[in-house]
Amino acid sequence: MGQQANVGSIDAIAAFRARLLVYASKARPAVEEVSSEIMRTKLWLENDQRMRWEAAIRERTKKLEAAEHELYSSRLARLKEPATAQVAAVNRLKRSVEEAENKLKIIKRWAREFESRAEPLVKQLEKLHTFLSHDLVGAGAHLAEVIKTLDAYAGTGPAPAVASGSGGGAPSAVPEIPAVAAEIATPATDSFPQTP
């Protein structure tokens, strides 16, 4: 063999792996928090806000009915035009009830539309969560194997050839160290630039 592989970047791979795992450990809780926030928003729309404005409608309607009753009684008792303050109070309370009814309509519409608007984003979040919790963890494990393989190669030099299938061990999905070491030890000269 005329050339050997330069394996001086094992530390860089190890540093990258460490940063990758730190990133995954910080990003995963952030994605989970966003998912929780979406659920809280949905419940807030469907329950809290709906009940709030339904209660506001009931309360404002009672006040309006009381003001209308007072206005009607005032008209009967005096047999003349009621005070402008009473008329203004009834008009103000009517607007207040209309406002609460409009708010409730908006809340109900948003509760209906929330699922259809949020669903595509939730699916993307689920994909990102799967990537962070599964794929990046697998990448970290693969990088650990790469580091182990390169450490073994750098520490021992070219590994002796071992016949595959012997040894009684279970077959591994990871390539055998000798096979990887042989590929590293004999790079194609036309695809890799020579270092001085």
PyRosetta script that sets phi, psi and omega in degrees:
from pyrosetta import init, pose_from_sequence

init()
pose = pose_from_sequence("MGQQANVGSIDAIAAFRARLLVYASKARPAVEEVSSEIMRTKLWLENDQRMRWEAAIRERTKKLEAAEHELYSSRLARLKEPATAQVAAVNRLKRSVEEAENKLKIIKRWAREFESRAEPLVKQLEKLHTFLSHDLVGAGAHLAEVIKTLDAYAGTGPAPAVASGSGGGAPSAVPEIPAVAAEIATPATDSFPQTP")
pose.set_psi(1, 128.4)
pose.set_omega(1, -177.3)
pose.set_phi(2, -89.2)
pose.set_psi(2, -26.2)
pose.set_omega(2, -175.8)
pose.set_phi(3, -128.9)
pose.set_psi(3, 156.9)
pose.set_omega(3, 174.3)
pose.set_phi(4, -124.6)
pose.set_psi(4, 155.7)
pose.set_omega(4, -179.7)
pose.set_phi(5, -75.7)
pose.set_psi(5, 147.4)
pose.set_omega(5, 175.6)
pose.set_phi(6, -91.8)
pose.set_psi(6, 106.9)
pose.set_omega(6, -177.7)
pose.set_phi(7, -107.9)
pose.set_psi(7, 31.4)
pose.set_omega(7, -179.0)
pose.set_phi(8, -76.1)
pose.set_psi(8, -1.5)
pose.set_omega(8, -177.0)
pose.set_phi(9, -103.1)
pose.set_psi(9, 19.4)
pose.set_omega(9, 178.3)
pose.set_phi(10, -61.3)
pose.set_psi(10, -38.9)
pose.set_omega(10, 178.9)
pose.set_phi(11, -63.3)
pose.set_psi(11, -37.2)
pose.set_omega(11, 178.4)
pose.set_phi(12, -65.5)
pose.set_psi(12, -40.2)
pose.set_omega(12, 177.4)
pose.set_phi(13, -64.7)
pose.set_psi(13, -42.8)
pose.set_omega(13, 179.1)
pose.set_phi(14, -63.8)
pose.set_psi(14, -40.3)
pose.set_omega(14, 178.3)
pose.set_phi(15, -66.4)
pose.set_psi(15, -41.0)
pose.set_omega(15, 177.1)
pose.set_phi(16, -62.3)
pose.set_psi(16, -43.6)
pose.set_omega(16, 178.3)
pose.set_phi(17, -60.6)
pose.set_psi(17, -43.3)
pose.set_omega(17, 179.9)
pose.set_phi(18, -62.3)
pose.set_psi(18, -44.2)
pose.set_omega(18, 179.5)
pose.set_phi(19, -66.8)
pose.set_psi(19, -36.4)
pose.set_omega(19, 178.0)
pose.set_phi(20, -62.7)
pose.set_psi(20, -43.3)
pose.set_omega(20, 179.6)
pose.set_phi(21, -69.1)
pose.set_psi(21, -36.7)
pose.set_omega(21, 176.2)
pose.set_phi(22, -64.7)
pose.set_psi(22, -43.6)
pose.set_omega(22, 178.1)
pose.set_phi(23, -59.1)
pose.set_psi(23, -47.0)
pose.set_omega(23, -179.9)
pose.set_phi(24, -62.1)
pose.set_psi(24, -40.1)
pose.set_omega(24, -178.5)
pose.set_phi(25, -70.0)
pose.set_psi(25, -25.2)
pose.set_omega(25, 177.2)
pose.set_phi(26, -89.8)
pose.set_psi(26, -35.9)
pose.set_omega(26, -176.4)
pose.set_phi(27, -74.5)
pose.set_psi(27, -37.2)
pose.set_omega(27, -178.0)
pose.set_phi(28, -59.1)
pose.set_psi(28, -49.0)
pose.set_omega(28, 177.8)
pose.set_phi(29, -62.7)
pose.set_psi(29, -32.5)
pose.set_omega(29, 178.1)
pose.set_phi(30, -65.4)
pose.set_psi(30, -42.5)
pose.set_omega(30, 178.5)
pose.set_phi(31, -66.3)
pose.set_psi(31, -40.4)
pose.set_omega(31, 177.8)
pose.set_phi(32, -64.2)
pose.set_psi(32, -36.7)
pose.set_omega(32, 178.1)
pose.set_phi(33, -65.5)
pose.set_psi(33, -40.4)
pose.set_omega(33, 177.9)
pose.set_phi(34, -63.8)
pose.set_psi(34, -42.3)
pose.set_omega(34, 177.7)
pose.set_phi(35, -61.1)
pose.set_psi(35, -42.2)
pose.set_omega(35, 177.9)
pose.set_phi(36, -64.6)
pose.set_psi(36, -38.6)
pose.set_omega(36, 180.0)
pose.set_phi(37, -65.6)
pose.set_psi(37, -37.4)
pose.set_omega(37, 176.6)
pose.set_phi(38, -62.8)
pose.set_psi(38, -44.0)
pose.set_omega(38, 179.3)
pose.set_phi(39, -64.8)
pose.set_psi(39, -41.5)
pose.set_omega(39, 178.5)
pose.set_phi(40, -62.8)
pose.set_psi(40, -40.7)
pose.set_omega(40, 179.1)
pose.set_phi(41, -63.7)
pose.set_psi(41, -41.9)
pose.set_omega(41, 178.7)
pose.set_phi(42, -61.9)
pose.set_psi(42, -47.2)
pose.set_omega(42, 178.8)
pose.set_phi(43, -64.9)
pose.set_psi(43, -36.8)
pose.set_omega(43, 178.5)
pose.set_phi(44, -61.4)
pose.set_psi(44, -44.0)
pose.set_omega(44, 178.6)
pose.set_phi(45, -67.4)
pose.set_psi(45, -48.4)
pose.set_omega(45, -173.2)
pose.set_phi(46, -72.9)
pose.set_psi(46, -30.6)
pose.set_omega(46, -174.7)
pose.set_phi(47, -113.4)
pose.set_psi(47, -66.8)
pose.set_omega(47, -171.5)
pose.set_phi(48, -58.8)
pose.set_psi(48, -55.2)
pose.set_omega(48, -176.1)
pose.set_phi(49, -69.0)
pose.set_psi(49, -38.4)
pose.set_omega(49, 178.3)
pose.set_phi(50, -61.5)
pose.set_psi(50, -47.7)
pose.set_omega(50, 179.9)
pose.set_phi(51, -65.0)
pose.set_psi(51, -37.3)
pose.set_omega(51, 179.6)
pose.set_phi(52, -60.4)
pose.set_psi(52, -48.0)
pose.set_omega(52, -176.6)
pose.set_phi(53, -77.6)
pose.set_psi(53, -27.5)
pose.set_omega(53, 172.3)
pose.set_phi(54, -65.3)
pose.set_psi(54, -42.1)
pose.set_omega(54, 176.7)
pose.set_phi(55, -64.9)
pose.set_psi(55, -39.6)
pose.set_omega(55, 178.6)
pose.set_phi(56, -63.3)
pose.set_psi(56, -39.7)
pose.set_omega(56, 178.2)
pose.set_phi(57, -62.9)
pose.set_psi(57, -45.7)
pose.set_omega(57, 179.7)
pose.set_phi(58, -60.4)
pose.set_psi(58, -46.7)
pose.set_omega(58, -177.8)
pose.set_phi(59, -64.4)
pose.set_psi(59, -45.6)
pose.set_omega(59, -178.5)
pose.set_phi(60, -69.1)
pose.set_psi(60, -34.7)
pose.set_omega(60, 177.8)
pose.set_phi(61, -65.7)
pose.set_psi(61, -40.1)
pose.set_omega(61, 176.8)
pose.set_phi(62, -61.5)
pose.set_psi(62, -44.3)
pose.set_omega(62, 178.7)
pose.set_phi(63, -63.4)
pose.set_psi(63, -40.1)
pose.set_omega(63, 178.9)
pose.set_phi(64, -64.1)
pose.set_psi(64, -44.5)
pose.set_omega(64, 179.2)
pose.set_phi(65, -62.0)
pose.set_psi(65, -40.7)
pose.set_omega(65, 178.5)
pose.set_phi(66, -64.6)
pose.set_psi(66, -42.7)
pose.set_omega(66, 179.2)
pose.set_phi(67, -66.0)
pose.set_psi(67, -40.8)
pose.set_omega(67, 177.8)
pose.set_phi(68, -65.0)
pose.set_psi(68, -40.2)
pose.set_omega(68, 177.8)
pose.set_phi(69, -62.6)
pose.set_psi(69, -44.0)
pose.set_omega(69, 178.1)
pose.set_phi(70, -62.3)
pose.set_psi(70, -41.6)
pose.set_omega(70, 178.6)
pose.set_phi(71, -64.2)
pose.set_psi(71, -43.9)
pose.set_omega(71, 179.2)
pose.set_phi(72, -63.9)
pose.set_psi(72, -43.6)
pose.set_omega(72, 178.3)
pose.set_phi(73, -63.2)
pose.set_psi(73, -39.5)
pose.set_omega(73, 178.8)
pose.set_phi(74, -62.7)
pose.set_psi(74, -40.3)
pose.set_omega(74, 179.4)
pose.set_phi(75, -65.6)
pose.set_psi(75, -41.3)
pose.set_omega(75, -178.8)
pose.set_phi(76, -69.6)
pose.set_psi(76, -40.5)
pose.set_omega(76, -175.8)
pose.set_phi(77, -70.4)
pose.set_psi(77, -38.7)
pose.set_omega(77, -174.7)
pose.set_phi(78, -96.3)
pose.set_psi(78, -18.7)
pose.set_omega(78, -176.9)
pose.set_phi(79, 52.7)
pose.set_psi(79, 35.8)
pose.set_omega(79, 176.7)
pose.set_phi(80, -147.8)
pose.set_psi(80, -175.0)
pose.set_omega(80, -179.5)
pose.set_phi(81, -64.6)
pose.set_psi(81, 134.9)
pose.set_omega(81, 178.6)
pose.set_phi(82, -71.6)
pose.set_psi(82, 166.9)
pose.set_omega(82, 179.5)
pose.set_phi(83, -65.7)
pose.set_psi(83, 144.9)
pose.set_omega(83, -179.8)
pose.set_phi(84, -65.8)
pose.set_psi(84, -25.9)
pose.set_omega(84, 178.0)
pose.set_phi(85, -65.0)
pose.set_psi(85, -37.9)
pose.set_omega(85, 179.3)
pose.set_phi(86, -69.5)
pose.set_psi(86, -40.9)
pose.set_omega(86, 178.5)
pose.set_phi(87, -64.7)
pose.set_psi(87, -42.6)
pose.set_omega(87, 179.0)
pose.set_phi(88, -63.9)
pose.set_psi(88, -38.2)
pose.set_omega(88, 178.8)
pose.set_phi(89, -65.1)
pose.set_psi(89, -42.2)
pose.set_omega(89, 178.2)
pose.set_phi(90, -63.5)
pose.set_psi(90, -43.6)
pose.set_omega(90, 179.8)
pose.set_phi(91, -64.4)
pose.set_psi(91, -41.6)
pose.set_omega(91, 178.3)
pose.set_phi(92, -62.6)
pose.set_psi(92, -43.1)
pose.set_omega(92, 179.9)
pose.set_phi(93, -68.5)
pose.set_psi(93, -34.1)
pose.set_omega(93, 175.6)
pose.set_phi(94, -63.0)
pose.set_psi(94, -44.0)
pose.set_omega(94, 177.6)
pose.set_phi(95, -63.3)
pose.set_psi(95, -37.1)
pose.set_omega(95, 179.4)
pose.set_phi(96, -64.6)
pose.set_psi(96, -42.1)
pose.set_omega(96, 178.1)
pose.set_phi(97, -66.3)
pose.set_psi(97, -42.0)
pose.set_omega(97, 178.4)
pose.set_phi(98, -61.7)
pose.set_psi(98, -40.7)
pose.set_omega(98, 178.3)
pose.set_phi(99, -61.2)
pose.set_psi(99, -45.4)
pose.set_omega(99, 179.9)
pose.set_phi(100, -64.4)
pose.set_psi(100, -39.1)
pose.set_omega(100, 178.5)
pose.set_phi(101, -65.0)
pose.set_psi(101, -40.2)
pose.set_omega(101, 177.4)
pose.set_phi(102, -64.9)
pose.set_psi(102, -41.9)
pose.set_omega(102, 177.9)
pose.set_phi(103, -60.6)
pose.set_psi(103, -42.5)
pose.set_omega(103, 179.7)
pose.set_phi(104, -64.1)
pose.set_psi(104, -40.6)
pose.set_omega(104, 177.4)
pose.set_phi(105, -60.8)
pose.set_psi(105, -42.9)
pose.set_omega(105, 179.9)
pose.set_phi(106, -63.6)
pose.set_psi(106, -44.3)
pose.set_omega(106, 179.6)
pose.set_phi(107, -61.7)
pose.set_psi(107, -44.0)
pose.set_omega(107, 179.8)
pose.set_phi(108, -64.4)
pose.set_psi(108, -39.4)
pose.set_omega(108, 178.5)
pose.set_phi(109, -64.3)
pose.set_psi(109, -45.3)
pose.set_omega(109, 179.5)
pose.set_phi(110, -65.6)
pose.set_psi(110, -35.1)
pose.set_omega(110, 177.5)
pose.set_phi(111, -64.1)
pose.set_psi(111, -38.3)
pose.set_omega(111, 178.1)
pose.set_phi(112, -69.9)
pose.set_psi(112, -41.0)
pose.set_omega(112, -175.0)
pose.set_phi(113, -82.5)
pose.set_psi(113, -19.3)
pose.set_omega(113, -174.3)
pose.set_phi(114, -57.8)
pose.set_psi(114, -46.2)
pose.set_omega(114, -177.4)
pose.set_phi(115, -60.4)
pose.set_psi(115, -46.5)
pose.set_omega(115, -177.3)
pose.set_phi(116, -68.9)
pose.set_psi(116, -32.7)
pose.set_omega(116, 179.1)
pose.set_phi(117, -78.6)
pose.set_psi(117, -35.7)
pose.set_omega(117, -175.7)
pose.set_phi(118, -86.2)
pose.set_psi(118, -24.0)
pose.set_omega(118, -174.3)
pose.set_phi(119, -56.5)
pose.set_psi(119, -47.2)
pose.set_omega(119, 178.4)
pose.set_phi(120, -61.3)
pose.set_psi(120, -37.5)
pose.set_omega(120, 179.0)
pose.set_phi(121, -70.2)
pose.set_psi(121, -36.5)
pose.set_omega(121, 178.2)
pose.set_phi(122, -64.7)
pose.set_psi(122, -39.3)
pose.set_omega(122, 178.0)
pose.set_phi(123, -62.9)
pose.set_psi(123, -40.8)
pose.set_omega(123, 177.6)
pose.set_phi(124, -65.2)
pose.set_psi(124, -38.6)
pose.set_omega(124, 176.9)
pose.set_phi(125, -63.4)
pose.set_psi(125, -40.4)
pose.set_omega(125, 179.0)
pose.set_phi(126, -63.8)
pose.set_psi(126, -40.0)
pose.set_omega(126, 177.1)
pose.set_phi(127, -63.2)
pose.set_psi(127, -43.0)
pose.set_omega(127, 179.0)
pose.set_phi(128, -64.3)
pose.set_psi(128, -40.9)
pose.set_omega(128, 178.9)
pose.set_phi(129, -63.5)
pose.set_psi(129, -42.2)
pose.set_omega(129, 177.1)
pose.set_phi(130, -62.0)
pose.set_psi(130, -42.7)
pose.set_omega(130, 178.4)
pose.set_phi(131, -60.4)
pose.set_psi(131, -45.6)
pose.set_omega(131, -177.2)
pose.set_phi(132, -69.2)
pose.set_psi(132, -40.7)
pose.set_omega(132, -174.4)
pose.set_phi(133, -87.9)
pose.set_psi(133, -20.5)
pose.set_omega(133, -177.8)
pose.set_phi(134, -114.3)
pose.set_psi(134, -57.5)
pose.set_omega(134, -173.1)
pose.set_phi(135, -67.7)
pose.set_psi(135, -43.8)
pose.set_omega(135, -179.6)
pose.set_phi(136, -69.3)
pose.set_psi(136, -33.5)
pose.set_omega(136, 175.6)
pose.set_phi(137, -65.5)
pose.set_psi(137, -41.9)
pose.set_omega(137, 176.1)
pose.set_phi(138, -63.6)
pose.set_psi(138, -38.6)
pose.set_omega(138, 177.6)
pose.set_phi(139, -64.5)
pose.set_psi(139, -39.1)
pose.set_omega(139, 177.1)
pose.set_phi(140, -62.6)
pose.set_psi(140, -41.9)
pose.set_omega(140, 178.2)
pose.set_phi(141, -66.0)
pose.set_psi(141, -39.9)
pose.set_omega(141, 178.9)
pose.set_phi(142, -65.0)
pose.set_psi(142, -42.1)
pose.set_omega(142, 178.1)
pose.set_phi(143, -64.3)
pose.set_psi(143, -34.4)
pose.set_omega(143, 176.3)
pose.set_phi(144, -62.8)
pose.set_psi(144, -40.1)
pose.set_omega(144, 177.4)
pose.set_phi(145, -67.3)
pose.set_psi(145, -38.6)
pose.set_omega(145, 178.1)
pose.set_phi(146, -62.8)
pose.set_psi(146, -45.3)
pose.set_omega(146, 179.0)
pose.set_phi(147, -61.4)
pose.set_psi(147, -43.1)
pose.set_omega(147, 178.7)
pose.set_phi(148, -61.6)
pose.set_psi(148, -43.8)
pose.set_omega(148, -180.0)
pose.set_phi(149, -64.3)
pose.set_psi(149, -45.7)
pose.set_omega(149, -179.7)
pose.set_phi(150, -67.7)
pose.set_psi(150, -36.9)
pose.set_omega(150, 175.4)
pose.set_phi(151, -61.7)
pose.set_psi(151, -43.2)
pose.set_omega(151, 179.7)
pose.set_phi(152, -64.5)
pose.set_psi(152, -40.1)
pose.set_omega(152, 179.7)
pose.set_phi(153, -67.8)
pose.set_psi(153, -45.9)
pose.set_omega(153, -177.1)
pose.set_phi(154, -67.7)
pose.set_psi(154, -33.1)
pose.set_omega(154, -177.7)
pose.set_phi(155, -78.3)
pose.set_psi(155, -30.6)
pose.set_omega(155, -173.4)
pose.set_phi(156, -112.6)
pose.set_psi(156, -9.6)
pose.set_omega(156, -175.1)
pose.set_phi(157, 80.5)
pose.set_psi(157, -160.7)
pose.set_omega(157, 179.6)
pose.set_phi(158, -61.6)
pose.set_psi(158, 128.1)
pose.set_omega(158, -178.4)
pose.set_phi(159, -77.7)
pose.set_psi(159, 145.6)
pose.set_omega(159, 177.3)
pose.set_phi(160, -68.3)
pose.set_psi(160, 148.3)
pose.set_omega(160, 180.0)
pose.set_phi(161, -69.6)
pose.set_psi(161, 133.3)
pose.set_omega(161, 178.1)
pose.set_phi(162, -118.2)
pose.set_psi(162, 134.6)
pose.set_omega(162, 179.5)
pose.set_phi(163, -69.5)
pose.set_psi(163, 126.2)
pose.set_omega(163, 179.3)
pose.set_phi(164, -74.2)
pose.set_psi(164, 148.4)
pose.set_omega(164, -179.5)
pose.set_phi(165, 91.9)
pose.set_psi(165, -16.8)
pose.set_omega(165, 178.3)
pose.set_phi(166, -96.8)
pose.set_psi(166, 163.8)
pose.set_omega(166, 178.2)
pose.set_phi(167, 103.8)
pose.set_psi(167, -11.8)
pose.set_omega(167, 174.7)
pose.set_phi(168, 74.8)
pose.set_psi(168, -1.0)
pose.set_omega(168, -178.9)
pose.set_phi(169, -78.6)
pose.set_psi(169, 161.0)
pose.set_omega(169, 178.2)
pose.set_phi(170, -71.3)
pose.set_psi(170, 143.3)
pose.set_omega(170, 179.0)
pose.set_phi(171, -64.2)
pose.set_psi(171, 144.4)
pose.set_omega(171, -176.7)
pose.set_phi(172, -108.6)
pose.set_psi(172, 148.9)
pose.set_omega(172, 176.1)
pose.set_phi(173, -78.0)
pose.set_psi(173, -21.0)
pose.set_omega(173, 178.6)
pose.set_phi(174, -82.9)
pose.set_psi(174, 137.1)
pose.set_omega(174, -179.7)
pose.set_phi(175, -60.8)
pose.set_psi(175, 150.7)
pose.set_omega(175, 179.3)
pose.set_phi(176, -62.8)
pose.set_psi(176, 144.5)
pose.set_omega(176, 179.9)
pose.set_phi(177, -57.6)
pose.set_psi(177, -44.0)
pose.set_omega(177, 179.2)
pose.set_phi(178, -60.4)
pose.set_psi(178, -37.2)
pose.set_omega(178, -179.6)
pose.set_phi(179, -66.6)
pose.set_psi(179, -43.2)
pose.set_omega(179, 178.7)
pose.set_phi(180, -66.4)
pose.set_psi(180, -42.5)
pose.set_omega(180, -179.9)
pose.set_phi(181, -62.3)
pose.set_psi(181, -38.7)
pose.set_omega(181, 179.2)
pose.set_phi(182, -65.8)
pose.set_psi(182, -38.9)
pose.set_omega(182, 178.0)
pose.set_phi(183, -66.9)
pose.set_psi(183, -39.9)
pose.set_omega(183, -179.9)
pose.set_phi(184, -68.7)
pose.set_psi(184, -38.7)
pose.set_omega(184, -175.2)
pose.set_phi(185, -70.8)
pose.set_psi(185, -25.6)
pose.set_omega(185, -177.6)
pose.set_phi(186, -123.9)
pose.set_psi(186, 71.4)
pose.set_omega(186, 178.1)
pose.set_phi(187, -71.2)
pose.set_psi(187, 152.6)
pose.set_omega(187, 176.4)
pose.set_phi(188, -71.7)
pose.set_psi(188, 128.6)
pose.set_omega(188, -174.4)
pose.set_phi(189, -71.5)
pose.set_psi(189, -24.3)
pose.set_omega(189, -178.0)
pose.set_phi(190, -82.5)
pose.set_psi(190, -15.2)
pose.set_omega(190, -177.8)
pose.set_phi(191, -103.7)
pose.set_psi(191, -14.7)
pose.set_omega(191, -179.7)
pose.set_phi(192, -118.1)
pose.set_psi(192, 130.8)
pose.set_omega(192, 176.4)
pose.set_phi(193, -71.3)
pose.set_psi(193, 146.9)
pose.set_omega(193, 179.4)
pose.set_phi(194, -78.5)
pose.set_psi(194, 138.9)
pose.set_omega(194, 176.5)
pose.set_phi(195, -102.5)
pose.set_psi(195, 142.6)
pose.set_omega(195, -177.3)
pose.set_phi(196, -72.1)
pose.dump_pdb("model.pdb")
